[in-house]
Each structure stands twice: as C-alpha cells, then as structure tokens.
Amino acid sequence: MSSILILTISSKEILARKLIIDNSKIVEDNKTIKKFSPDNFLENSIYREDDITRTGSTIFVNDDLLTLIEDWYGTEIYNISDVNEPVLAKNYSAPDIDYESTMIVQDNYLYIYIWHSIFVFDYTNPLSIVQVGRYTGLGDLSNFAINGWYLYTLSEDNFTIYNFENFSTLELQDSYFNGTHDYYDFNIKGNYSYILTEYEGFVILDISNKTNIQYSGEILLHSGVYKSTIYIKNDNLFLFNFYPHYNLCLFNISDPLNITIMSTYLLQYRSIIDIIIRDNTLFLLDYNFLLILDISDFEQIQVIGNYSAPEFSTSFSSFMIQDNYAYIHNTYYGHFVSRKPLFIVNITDLNSPLHVFPHDEFDFWDWLDALTTLMLAGVILAFTLPILGVITFLIVFFVRKKKKSVNIGQIDNQ
C-alpha cells in the first residue's frame, strides 16, 4: 500500500535554490497523469525516450542481436532470433572491458566507457564493429549519457557537458562541481538533469544553457542512507531508497522548481538495481529477482508477478525488454560454476513469467552433489555389508545347528 513519506528538511528547505531561475527556460510539461501513454519506441535503459535521456548500461537489444559488455569477457554479440537457443555470434576482446564499464548505442554508434576513456565504434553492422574514435582524460566516471552531439559525464562530484560535433575533439561546455555529494547516476528530462546521490537524494541542475549549468535545487531523502536507482517516465521520477524499509519513492517533477512526493511503496527488502517501465507496468530488478508491478494507479501500486532462478547462482546487473521478453545480464561466474551471462524470461503473462534460458545443466556443484551422494552411499554400504554378512552367517549357523540337533534327536529315538 502507498504511504506518505516525510522528506528530510535541510537548512536550504526541501527544494533549495542557490540561483534565480529564468522561468522562460523551463520546459513546458504536461501535468502528472496516472496512466502512461503507450510506448511507440524501443523501450530500454539507454535509448532516448522523447525528451528523456538515460545513461549507459551493460546490455543492449535490437531485433535479433543482443550486445553485452562484461569484465574479462569483452564485448559480446548474441543472436537471439531463437530465444530458446541464443548463440554467441561474435566476441570482441578489445578494448579491455573493466568492472565499471557501461555502454550506449545511439544512431548506429556504440559508445563504451572504459577507465577514463570513451571508445566510439561504428555499430552499423554489430558483427563487424570498427573503432572510429576515442576520448581520453575523462576521469573516473560514475556514468555518462549522449544526446545529439553532446556528451554528459558524471563523476562522484562533477557533472560535465562536452560538445563533440561530428566526432571532433571534445569541447568543454561547462561543469558543475559539488564536493558535498557522491553523485551516482542521472537522467535528463528536457532542460534539467536529475542527479542521484548515493546517500542524500537527488540534485536538480538547469542545463538549458549548456555553457552555464545552474543549480536549481535538491531533494534530501533520509540523508546518509544508500540509494541505487533513478528512473524518469513522463513527469514522474522513481527513486529506490534503502531506508527505512526498502522503499520505492515516486515524485512529481512536472514543475522542476516545485517537486512533490506522490507516494512510496514498500518492497520488502529487495535491493533494486535497475528499473524499466513499459506502459503501466513497472519492472524492478535486484541481484537475483525480477519484480513486476501494476502502476496504473500510483495510490494503489500492486505486485502482479515475479521471477527468480532458484536453480542457478545469479548476480543480475541490468536488463532490457523487447516485445514479450526480458533479457537479463548475469555477471555471476566462478572457477567451479559455468558462466551464464544471459537470462531470458517470457513475460507474455505478467502474472506468471516463464524462465526460457539458460537451460538447467549439470554443472560442477551438481556433479559434486552427485559424487558426495555416491561416496556417502559407499560409506554406508562399507559399514552395512559386513554387518549384514555377519548377521547372515549367524542366522545360517544357528539354523544349521538347530537342524543338526533335531536330526541327532531323531536318530537317538530310533
């Protein structure tokens, strides 16, 4: 059930302002609606959605091809034309993907962030990508976004805008520094960037003039408590908060200078790491679980389905949805567990998602369990067979002895 959440009030008020905002620059947004319009675009975490720009992810799906980037394994292209048997069609070992890498696919170009650099590839044919550029010296980024010929980067304390028109040298437009927050991720809607901070809430920056970023305010929500996810849909901002009871918080951002909280939803200790909204359905991903909620009425958010993979060891990191399938990136692997980087779930029936791939295989731990069972059976047999042998011998011995005694008695009677 929804409940009203009390915002932590700072000395700057709930929505603090340092600078006077020119109202003529504010994007004209529709009032908040309780029903989302049908999607007419490819819904995923890294495509532009109307005037919403998202940051990078580790998975991308387009028709029959799926791209993954993962530490140690590089850039992988899978053919998913048969969801029951996806095939690794191509692997690119260079450049070396690291643990913090994310990617964006836009306008037939693939952008990958790797250790202070962004590599640019021609993605016209994903099975034959060609590097066309590289931008270095970007620092240790939390994430990045691209809209048109503008590159937006986020580090722990800095939000920066560059122009790279026609892949020219990066031209710094402006940068906003704030040493009091740990910036974690962001979404851009219209003329505003909403920056998630790990332990505060979110900061709002006016970027209508890209050469003069202005601070517009911030929402402080349970200061000092970890926050992991931010997602904007229409005039609504969703934020996952770990305190006090793992809440999904919903804000109305139709007026960026007068943001209000609409409702919260208790998630029962689910550590949400990624969000996708399609029509009026909210998909929430944690490390080993996919939760599906009906959000047609924000005051009556309801769980309608869920998916987990109990037969597998998982550490889900991100996901995408195309048609009636959810594609989930699994980063769990080890020396004794076979790598299963891609999970596919049929979500045609939102109430009962069906596991499609990977198929259950006999991996190391299964073999170990079978071997342990066999060894235990051997030990039991090693102890029981001698005992059974002794018991059998004694039974035969006493039966024969008794029979011999009876025969001797019969002879004596004669």
C-alpha positions as CSV (number, residue, x, y, z in Angstrom):
1,M,0.0,0.0,0.0
2,S,1.1,3.6,-0.6
3,S,2.0,5.8,2.2
4,I,3.1,9.4,2.7
5,L,6.9,9.8,3.2
6,I,8.3,12.7,5.2
7,L,11.1,14.4,3.4
8,T,14.2,15.3,5.4
9,I,14.3,19.1,5.6
10,S,17.7,20.8,5.2
11,S,18.7,24.3,6.0
12,K,18.1,25.0,2.3
13,E,14.4,23.9,2.6
14,I,13.0,20.9,0.9
15,L,13.8,22.3,-2.5
16,A,16.8,24.5,-2.0
17,R,17.8,27.2,-4.6
18,K,21.1,28.9,-4.9
19,L,20.4,30.7,-8.1
20,I,17.5,32.6,-9.6
21,I,16.0,30.6,-12.5
22,D,14.8,32.2,-15.6
23,N,11.3,30.9,-16.0
24,S,11.4,31.3,-19.7
25,K,13.9,28.4,-19.9
26,I,11.6,25.9,-18.2
27,V,10.3,23.2,-20.4
28,E,6.5,23.2,-20.7
29,D,5.5,19.9,-19.2
30,N,2.0,18.3,-19.0
31,K,0.6,17.8,-15.6
32,T,1.1,14.5,-14.0
33,I,-1.0,11.7,-15.3
34,K,-2.0,8.5,-13.7
35,K,-1.8,6.5,-16.9
36,F,1.2,6.3,-19.2
37,S,0.6,6.7,-22.9
38,P,1.5,3.6,-25.0
39,D,5.2,3.4,-26.0
40,N,5.9,3.9,-29.6
41,F,9.7,3.5,-29.3
42,L,12.1,0.7,-28.4
43,E,12.0,0.7,-24.6
44,N,15.3,0.2,-22.9
45,S,17.6,1.8,-20.5
46,I,19.9,3.6,-23.0
47,Y,17.7,4.9,-25.9
48,R,16.4,8.4,-25.8
49,E,12.7,8.4,-24.9
50,D,11.0,11.6,-26.2
51,D,12.9,14.3,-24.2
52,I,14.3,11.9,-21.6
53,T,18.0,10.9,-21.9
54,R,19.3,7.9,-20.0
55,T,22.8,6.8,-19.0
56,G,24.8,3.8,-20.0
57,S,24.0,0.1,-19.3
58,T,25.8,-3.2,-19.8
59,I,23.1,-4.8,-22.1
60,F,21.5,-3.7,-25.4
61,V,18.9,-5.4,-27.5
62,N,17.9,-4.5,-31.0
63,D,15.8,-7.0,-33.0
64,D,17.7,-10.3,-33.3
65,L,21.0,-9.1,-31.9
66,L,21.9,-8.5,-28.2
67,T,25.1,-6.8,-27.0
68,L,26.8,-7.4,-23.6
69,I,29.9,-5.9,-22.1
70,E,31.5,-7.6,-19.1
71,D,34.7,-7.6,-17.2
72,W,37.2,-10.2,-18.5
73,Y,34.9,-11.2,-21.4
74,G,34.9,-8.1,-23.5
75,T,32.0,-7.1,-25.9
76,E,29.8,-10.0,-26.9
77,I,27.2,-10.1,-29.6
78,Y,24.5,-12.7,-29.3
79,N,22.0,-13.9,-32.0
80,I,18.6,-14.2,-30.1
81,S,16.4,-15.0,-33.1
82,D,15.7,-18.2,-31.3
83,V,15.2,-17.2,-27.6
84,N,15.4,-20.8,-26.6
85,E,18.9,-21.2,-28.0
86,P,20.7,-17.8,-28.2
87,V,24.1,-18.1,-29.9
88,L,27.3,-16.1,-29.2
89,A,27.8,-14.8,-32.7
90,K,30.8,-12.5,-32.1
91,N,33.3,-11.6,-29.3
92,Y,35.5,-8.5,-29.3
93,S,38.3,-8.8,-26.8
94,A,39.5,-5.3,-27.4
95,P,39.1,-2.8,-25.9
96,D,39.5,-4.4,-22.4
97,I,36.2,-4.0,-20.6
98,D,36.5,-3.3,-16.9
99,Y,34.2,-3.7,-13.9
100,E,32.9,-0.1,-14.2
101,S,32.3,-0.1,-17.9
102,T,29.0,1.0,-19.4
103,M,27.8,1.5,-23.0
104,I,25.4,3.4,-25.1
105,V,24.1,2.6,-28.6
106,Q,22.7,5.6,-30.5
107,D,22.4,6.5,-34.2
108,N,24.4,3.4,-35.3
109,Y,27.3,4.1,-33.0
110,L,28.4,2.2,-29.9
111,Y,30.0,4.2,-27.1
112,I,31.8,2.3,-24.3
113,Y,33.3,3.9,-21.2
114,I,36.5,2.2,-20.1
115,W,38.8,3.7,-17.4
116,H,38.8,7.4,-18.1
117,S,38.1,7.0,-21.8
118,I,35.1,6.6,-24.1
119,F,35.6,4.5,-27.2
120,V,33.4,5.1,-30.3
121,F,32.6,2.3,-32.7
122,D,30.6,2.2,-36.0
123,Y,27.7,-0.1,-35.0
124,T,26.0,-0.3,-38.4
125,N,26.9,-4.0,-38.5
126,P,27.2,-5.2,-34.9
127,L,29.0,-8.3,-36.2
128,S,31.8,-6.2,-37.6
129,I,32.2,-3.1,-35.5
130,V,35.0,-0.7,-36.3
131,Q,36.5,1.8,-33.9
132,V,36.1,5.4,-35.2
133,G,37.3,7.4,-32.2
134,R,38.4,7.6,-28.6
135,Y,38.1,10.3,-26.0
136,T,40.6,10.2,-23.1
137,G,41.2,12.1,-19.9
138,L,37.6,12.0,-18.7
139,G,38.3,10.9,-15.2
140,D,36.7,8.2,-13.1
141,L,33.1,8.3,-14.2
142,S,30.0,7.0,-12.5
143,N,28.1,7.0,-15.8
144,F,27.6,9.0,-19.0
145,A,24.9,10.0,-21.4
146,I,24.7,11.2,-25.0
147,N,22.1,13.4,-26.7
148,G,22.8,14.6,-30.2
149,W,26.4,15.8,-30.3
150,Y,26.5,16.5,-26.5
151,L,28.3,14.2,-24.1
152,Y,27.2,14.3,-20.4
153,T,29.6,12.8,-17.9
154,L,29.2,12.2,-14.2
155,S,31.9,11.6,-11.6
156,E,31.4,11.4,-7.8
157,D,31.4,15.2,-7.5
158,N,31.2,16.6,-11.0
159,F,28.6,16.9,-13.8
160,T,30.1,18.0,-17.1
161,I,28.9,18.8,-20.6
162,Y,31.0,18.4,-23.8
163,N,30.3,19.1,-27.4
164,F,31.8,16.6,-29.9
165,E,30.1,17.5,-33.1
166,N,30.9,15.1,-35.9
167,F,33.4,13.4,-33.6
168,S,35.6,16.4,-33.3
169,T,37.8,17.0,-30.3
170,L,35.8,17.3,-27.0
171,E,34.9,20.9,-26.4
172,L,34.1,21.6,-22.7
173,Q,30.8,23.5,-22.4
174,D,30.5,23.7,-18.6
175,S,31.0,21.7,-15.5
176,Y,29.2,21.7,-12.1
177,F,31.2,20.7,-9.1
178,N,29.7,19.9,-5.7
179,G,32.0,18.3,-3.1
180,T,29.3,17.6,-0.6
181,H,27.6,14.7,-2.5
182,D,28.6,11.4,-4.0
183,Y,27.0,11.5,-7.4
184,Y,25.9,8.1,-8.6
185,D,23.7,8.3,-11.7
186,F,21.4,10.6,-13.6
187,N,18.6,11.0,-16.1
188,I,18.0,14.1,-18.2
189,K,14.5,15.4,-18.9
190,G,14.1,18.4,-21.2
191,N,16.2,21.2,-19.8
192,Y,17.0,19.6,-16.4
193,S,19.4,16.9,-15.2
194,Y,18.3,14.9,-12.2
195,I,21.4,13.5,-10.4
196,L,21.0,10.7,-8.0
197,T,23.4,10.9,-5.0
198,E,24.3,7.7,-3.2
199,Y,23.4,8.9,0.3
200,E,21.2,12.0,0.0
201,G,18.5,12.1,-2.7
202,F,18.8,13.9,-6.0
203,V,20.1,17.2,-7.2
204,I,18.4,19.2,-10.0
205,L,20.5,21.1,-12.5
206,D,19.2,23.5,-15.1
207,I,21.1,22.7,-18.3
208,S,19.1,24.8,-20.8
209,N,22.2,26.8,-21.3
210,K,24.9,24.2,-21.7
211,T,27.7,26.7,-21.2
212,N,26.2,27.9,-17.9
213,I,24.9,25.0,-15.8
214,Q,22.8,26.3,-12.9
215,Y,21.9,24.6,-9.6
216,S,18.1,24.5,-9.2
217,G,17.7,22.6,-6.0
218,E,17.7,19.2,-4.4
219,I,15.5,16.7,-2.6
220,L,17.0,15.3,0.6
221,L,15.6,11.9,1.4
222,H,16.8,10.0,4.5
223,S,20.3,11.5,4.5
224,G,23.1,9.0,4.9
225,V,21.1,6.0,3.6
226,Y,22.2,4.3,0.4
227,K,20.2,4.9,-2.8
228,S,20.7,2.9,-6.0
229,T,18.3,3.7,-8.8
230,I,16.7,6.7,-10.5
231,Y,14.3,6.5,-13.5
232,I,12.1,9.1,-15.2
233,K,8.9,8.4,-17.1
234,N,6.7,11.2,-18.3
235,D,6.5,13.7,-15.4
236,N,7.3,11.1,-12.8
237,L,10.6,10.3,-11.1
238,F,11.2,6.9,-9.4
239,L,13.9,6.5,-6.8
240,F,14.8,3.4,-4.8
241,N,15.7,4.1,-1.2
242,F,17.1,1.5,1.3
243,Y,15.6,3.1,4.4
244,P,13.6,2.6,6.5
245,H,12.1,-0.4,4.7
246,Y,13.4,-0.6,1.2
247,N,11.0,1.9,-0.4
248,L,10.3,2.8,-4.0
249,C,9.6,6.6,-3.9
250,L,7.6,8.4,-6.6
251,F,8.0,12.1,-7.3
252,N,6.1,14.5,-9.5
253,I,8.6,16.6,-11.4
254,S,6.2,18.3,-13.8
255,D,7.4,21.6,-12.2
256,P,11.2,21.1,-11.6
257,L,11.1,24.0,-9.2
258,N,8.3,22.6,-7.1
259,I,8.9,18.9,-6.9
260,T,6.5,16.9,-4.7
261,I,6.5,13.3,-3.5
262,M,3.4,11.4,-4.5
263,S,3.7,8.0,-2.8
264,T,6.0,5.3,-1.6
265,Y,5.9,1.6,-2.0
266,L,7.4,-1.0,0.4
267,L,9.5,-3.6,-1.4
268,Q,10.1,-6.0,1.4
269,Y,13.9,-5.9,1.4
270,R,14.5,-6.1,-2.3
271,S,17.8,-4.4,-3.3
272,I,16.6,-2.8,-6.6
273,I,19.4,-2.1,-9.1
274,D,17.6,-1.3,-12.3
275,I,14.1,-0.1,-13.4
276,I,12.2,-0.2,-16.7
277,I,8.6,1.0,-17.2
278,R,6.6,-0.2,-20.2
279,D,3.1,1.2,-20.5
280,N,1.6,0.9,-17.0
281,T,3.9,-1.9,-15.9
282,L,6.9,-1.4,-13.7
283,F,9.8,-3.9,-13.8
284,L,12.2,-3.9,-10.9
285,L,15.5,-5.9,-10.9
286,D,17.6,-6.9,-8.0
287,Y,20.6,-9.3,-7.9
288,N,18.5,-12.5,-8.3
289,F,14.9,-11.4,-8.7
290,L,12.6,-9.6,-11.2
291,L,9.5,-8.0,-9.7
292,I,6.6,-6.8,-11.8
293,L,4.1,-4.2,-10.6
294,D,1.0,-2.6,-11.9
295,I,1.3,1.2,-11.6
296,S,-1.8,2.3,-13.4
297,D,-2.9,3.9,-10.2
298,F,0.0,5.4,-8.2
299,E,-2.0,5.2,-5.0
300,Q,-2.7,1.5,-5.4
301,I,0.6,0.1,-6.7
302,Q,0.3,-3.7,-6.8
303,V,2.7,-6.6,-7.4
304,I,1.3,-8.7,-10.2
305,G,4.2,-11.1,-10.9
306,N,7.8,-12.1,-10.1
307,Y,10.6,-14.2,-11.5
308,S,13.6,-15.8,-9.9
309,A,16.1,-18.5,-11.0
310,P,16.5,-20.8,-8.0
311,E,18.3,-23.5,-10.0
312,F,21.1,-21.0,-10.8
313,S,23.6,-18.8,-9.0
314,T,22.9,-15.2,-10.1
315,S,24.2,-11.7,-9.8
316,F,21.9,-9.7,-12.1
317,S,23.3,-6.3,-13.1
318,S,21.0,-4.8,-15.7
319,F,18.2,-5.8,-18.1
320,M,16.2,-4.8,-21.2
321,I,12.8,-5.6,-22.5
322,Q,11.9,-6.2,-26.1
323,D,8.5,-7.5,-27.3
324,N,7.4,-10.1,-24.8
325,Y,10.8,-11.0,-23.3
326,A,13.0,-9.7,-20.6
327,Y,16.8,-10.1,-21.2
328,I,18.8,-10.0,-18.1
329,H,22.6,-9.6,-17.7
330,N,24.0,-12.0,-15.1
331,T,27.6,-11.3,-14.0
332,Y,27.9,-14.3,-11.6
333,Y,30.6,-16.8,-12.5
334,G,33.4,-18.7,-10.8
335,H,36.0,-21.4,-11.2
336,F,33.6,-24.1,-10.3
337,V,30.4,-22.6,-11.8
338,S,29.8,-22.4,-15.6
339,R,29.3,-18.8,-16.8
340,K,25.7,-18.0,-17.8
341,P,25.8,-14.3,-18.7
342,L,22.3,-14.1,-20.4
343,F,18.9,-15.0,-18.9
344,I,15.8,-14.8,-20.9
345,V,12.3,-14.6,-19.4
346,N,9.0,-14.8,-21.2
347,I,6.7,-12.0,-19.8
348,T,3.7,-12.5,-22.1
349,D,1.8,-13.3,-19.0
350,L,2.9,-10.7,-16.5
351,N,1.3,-12.7,-13.6
352,S,3.4,-15.8,-14.4
353,P,6.8,-15.0,-16.1
354,L,8.4,-18.1,-17.5
355,H,12.1,-19.0,-17.5
356,V,13.3,-19.6,-21.1
357,F,17.1,-19.6,-21.0
358,P,19.6,-20.8,-19.8
359,H,18.7,-24.4,-19.7
360,D,19.3,-26.3,-16.5
361,E,22.7,-28.0,-16.8
362,F,24.7,-30.4,-14.7
363,D,27.4,-28.1,-13.5
364,F,30.3,-28.6,-11.1
365,W,28.1,-28.3,-8.0
366,D,25.6,-30.8,-9.4
367,W,28.5,-33.2,-10.1
368,L,29.8,-32.6,-6.6
369,D,26.4,-33.3,-5.0
370,A,26.1,-36.5,-7.0
371,L,29.7,-37.5,-6.1
372,T,29.0,-36.8,-2.4
373,T,25.8,-38.8,-2.5
374,L,27.7,-41.7,-4.2
375,M,30.5,-41.5,-1.6
376,L,28.0,-41.4,1.2
377,A,26.2,-44.5,-0.2
378,G,29.6,-46.2,-0.5
379,V,30.4,-45.5,3.2
380,I,27.0,-46.7,4.3
381,L,27.5,-49.9,2.2
382,A,31.0,-50.3,3.6
383,F,29.6,-50.4,7.1
384,T,26.4,-52.3,6.5
385,L,27.6,-55.1,4.2
386,P,30.0,-56.6,6.8
387,I,27.2,-56.3,9.4
388,L,24.7,-57.9,7.1
389,G,27.3,-60.6,6.3
390,V,27.8,-61.4,10.0
391,I,24.0,-61.5,10.6
392,T,23.5,-63.8,7.6
393,F,26.3,-66.1,8.8
394,L,24.9,-66.3,12.3
395,I,21.4,-67.0,11.0
396,V,22.7,-69.8,8.7
397,F,24.9,-71.1,11.5
398,F,22.2,-71.4,14.1
399,V,19.6,-72.7,11.6
400,R,22.0,-75.5,10.6
401,K,23.0,-76.2,14.2
402,K,19.3,-76.4,15.2
403,K,18.6,-78.7,12.2
404,K,21.6,-80.9,13.1
405,S,20.3,-81.2,16.7
406,V,16.9,-82.2,15.5
407,N,18.3,-84.9,13.2
408,I,20.5,-86.3,16.1
409,G,17.5,-86.5,18.3
410,Q,15.5,-88.4,15.7
411,I,18.4,-90.9,15.3
412,D,18.5,-91.4,19.1
413,N,14.8,-92.2,19.2
414,Q,15.2,-94.9,16.7
